[in-house]
Amino acid sequence: MRGTWGTRDSESTVMALFARIREDINSVLERDPAARSRVEVFFCYPGLWAVWIHRVSHWLWRVKLRLPARLLSQVGRFFTGVDIHPGALIGRRLFIDHATGVVIGETAIVGSDVTMYQGVTLGGTGKGHGKRHPTVCDGVFIGNNANVLGNVTIGENSRVGAGSVVLADVPPNSTVVGVPAHIVYRNGERVLITDPHDVKDPLSDALIALSGRVEELEKQLGRAVKTAEPFSTEEAERTAYHEELERLRQYVSMGEGI
Ligand SMILES: CC(C)(COP(=O)(O)OP(=O)(O)OC[C@H]1O[C@@H](n2cnc3c(N)ncnc32)[C@H](O)[C@@H]1OP(=O)(O)O)[C@@H](O)C(=O)NCCC(=O)NCCS
């Protein structure tokens, strides 16, 4: 009886494993227009191999075989160029395109249907302890060489531009770009920065000071324009001049054609 149950269990485990592999391959076919067949995806996508190796190393990590887990993840890194710590929690259908240079830290959490390109780092800032790596929610897209640092959360279906450095939480359905990253789209609407306080940048202080000075100058200019608006002195001089001209005209006409 025991043996029968054991066989059924292992059969279903193997079936589940193949189902997962098929699911991963299909997700690549859906997301990468360059992928032509399942066989091609199986043999030519090291990002997928990295995920599969991680699944085994993560299992070793969870059963407390920490050193074998680390060793296996290093073997994976050698062959794929992707360094995923065995402690990282990775959801389903993660697609790492081009693979090379991706680093995913120990306490990172990656949801399902996440896509990332080469050179992406989900790393720590070097300052934190405990949960010190990012949480990337379902459906997130991370462009090549983007760095997401610290215990920050990238909300569902958000996009991180290539080369961006994300240091703060990103709300769901947003696009962030730049160093440090700021939101350019949210729920399909373009987001423009109009307040320099919203620019979280080492140059922010200079921008804030500059905009304060411009505001001050505008105010001063506004006052000057206001004072000058009635042109009271000029208006009075003009009136006096016209009256004098009128008076003189009488003399001119009297002078008969001078
Ligand atoms: C972030 C990204 C997804 C946004 O695409 P999008 O929704 O079409 O956005 P837009 O092109 O309209 O860009 C919006 C603004 O952000 C800027 N921007 C876009 N991507 C940027 C980036 N990576 N870094 C800095 N600024 C960026 C644009 O210049 C534009 O600014 P502007 O309106 O002031 O001119 C895309 O630009 C990106 O970076 N994709 C990654 C692709 C990748 O990794 N490819 C690797 C292939 S190997």
The ligand as an SDF file (V2000), in Angstrom:
LIG
                    3D

 48 50  0  0  0  0  0  0  0  0999 V2000
   10.4150   52.1970  -19.5800 C   0  0  0  0  0  0  0  0  0  0  0  0
    9.8360   51.7570  -20.8990 C   0  0  0  0  0  0  0  0  0  0  0  0
    9.1650   50.4180  -20.7160 C   0  0  0  0  0  0  0  0  0  0  0  0
    8.8060   52.8650  -21.2290 C   0  0  0  0  0  0  0  0  0  0  0  0
    8.2500   52.6910  -22.4490 O   0  0  0  0  0  0  0  0  0  0  0  0
    6.9860   53.6040  -22.9040 P   0  0  0  0  0  0  0  0  0  0  0  0
    5.8180   53.3140  -22.0380 O   0  0  0  0  0  0  0  0  0  0  0  0
    6.8250   53.4170  -24.3570 O   0  0  0  0  0  0  0  0  0  0  0  0
    7.4260   55.0680  -22.5070 O   0  0  0  0  0  0  0  0  0  0  0  0
    7.8760   56.2740  -23.4510 P   0  0  0  0  0  0  0  0  0  0  0  0
    8.7950   55.7920  -24.5060 O   0  0  0  0  0  0  0  0  0  0  0  0
    6.6500   57.0240  -23.8410 O   0  0  0  0  0  0  0  0  0  0  0  0
    8.7260   57.1540  -22.4450 O   0  0  0  0  0  0  0  0  0  0  0  0
    8.1480   58.0400  -21.5140 C   0  0  0  0  0  0  0  0  0  0  0  0
    9.2260   58.9980  -21.0790 C   0  0  0  0  0  0  0  0  0  0  0  0
   10.2400   58.2950  -20.3450 O   0  0  0  0  0  0  0  0  0  0  0  0
   11.5080   58.4350  -20.9770 C   0  0  0  0  0  0  0  0  0  0  0  0
   12.1620   57.1230  -20.9170 N   0  0  0  0  0  0  0  0  0  0  0  0
   11.7070   55.9770  -21.4330 C   0  0  0  0  0  0  0  0  0  0  0  0
   12.5380   54.9770  -21.1230 N   0  0  0  0  0  0  0  0  0  0  0  0
   13.5440   55.5060  -20.3930 C   0  0  0  0  0  0  0  0  0  0  0  0
   14.6980   54.9650  -19.7690 C   0  0  0  0  0  0  0  0  0  0  0  0
   14.9590   53.6770  -19.8410 N   0  0  0  0  0  0  0  0  0  0  0  0
   15.4930   55.7990  -19.0760 N   0  0  0  0  0  0  0  0  0  0  0  0
   15.2160   57.1320  -18.9860 C   0  0  0  0  0  0  0  0  0  0  0  0
   14.1200   57.7070  -19.5650 N   0  0  0  0  0  0  0  0  0  0  0  0
   13.3030   56.8930  -20.2530 C   0  0  0  0  0  0  0  0  0  0  0  0
   11.2180   58.8520  -22.4030 C   0  0  0  0  0  0  0  0  0  0  0  0
   12.2580   59.6090  -22.9420 O   0  0  0  0  0  0  0  0  0  0  0  0
    9.9530   59.6620  -22.2290 C   0  0  0  0  0  0  0  0  0  0  0  0
   10.2750   60.9620  -21.7630 O   0  0  0  0  0  0  0  0  0  0  0  0
    9.6730   62.2760  -22.4840 P   0  0  0  0  0  0  0  0  0  0  0  0
    8.2060   62.0380  -22.6640 O   0  0  0  0  0  0  0  0  0  0  0  0
    9.9980   63.3870  -21.5440 O   0  0  0  0  0  0  0  0  0  0  0  0
   10.3980   62.3630  -23.7900 O   0  0  0  0  0  0  0  0  0  0  0  0
   10.9080   51.6270  -22.0090 C   0  0  0  0  0  0  0  0  0  0  0  0
   11.3790   52.8760  -22.3780 O   0  0  0  0  0  0  0  0  0  0  0  0
   12.1040   50.7670  -21.5520 C   0  0  0  0  0  0  0  0  0  0  0  0
   13.0460   51.2490  -20.9150 O   0  0  0  0  0  0  0  0  0  0  0  0
   12.0550   49.4640  -21.9440 N   0  0  0  0  0  0  0  0  0  0  0  0
   13.1100   48.5400  -21.6200 C   0  0  0  0  0  0  0  0  0  0  0  0
   13.4890   47.8000  -22.8500 C   0  0  0  0  0  0  0  0  0  0  0  0
   14.6560   46.8620  -22.6260 C   0  0  0  0  0  0  0  0  0  0  0  0
   15.1130   46.6470  -21.5240 O   0  0  0  0  0  0  0  0  0  0  0  0
   15.1250   46.2730  -23.6810 N   0  0  0  0  0  0  0  0  0  0  0  0
   16.2260   45.3620  -23.6230 C   0  0  0  0  0  0  0  0  0  0  0  0
   16.2660   44.5950  -24.9120 C   0  0  0  0  0  0  0  0  0  0  0  0
   17.6720   43.5820  -24.9470 S   0  0  0  0  0  0  0  0  0  0  0  0
  1  2  1  0
  2  3  1  0
  2  4  1  0
  2 36  1  0
  4  5  1  0
  5  6  1  0
  6  7  2  0
  6  8  1  0
  6  9  1  0
  9 10  1  0
 10 11  2  0
 10 12  1  0
 10 13  1  0
 13 14  1  0
 14 15  1  0
 15 16  1  0
 15 30  1  0
 16 17  1  0
 17 18  1  0
 17 28  1  0
 18 19  1  0
 18 27  1  0
 19 20  2  0
 20 21  1  0
 21 22  1  0
 21 27  2  0
 22 23  1  0
 22 24  2  0
 24 25  1  0
 25 26  2  0
 26 27  1  0
 28 29  1  0
 28 30  1  0
 30 31  1  0
 31 32  1  0
 32 33  2  0
 32 34  1  0
 32 35  1  0
 36 37  1  0
 36 38  1  0
 38 39  2  0
 38 40  1  0
 40 41  1  0
 41 42  1  0
 42 43  1  0
 43 44  2  0
 43 45  1  0
 45 46  1  0
 46 47  1  0
 47 48  1  0
M  END
$$$$
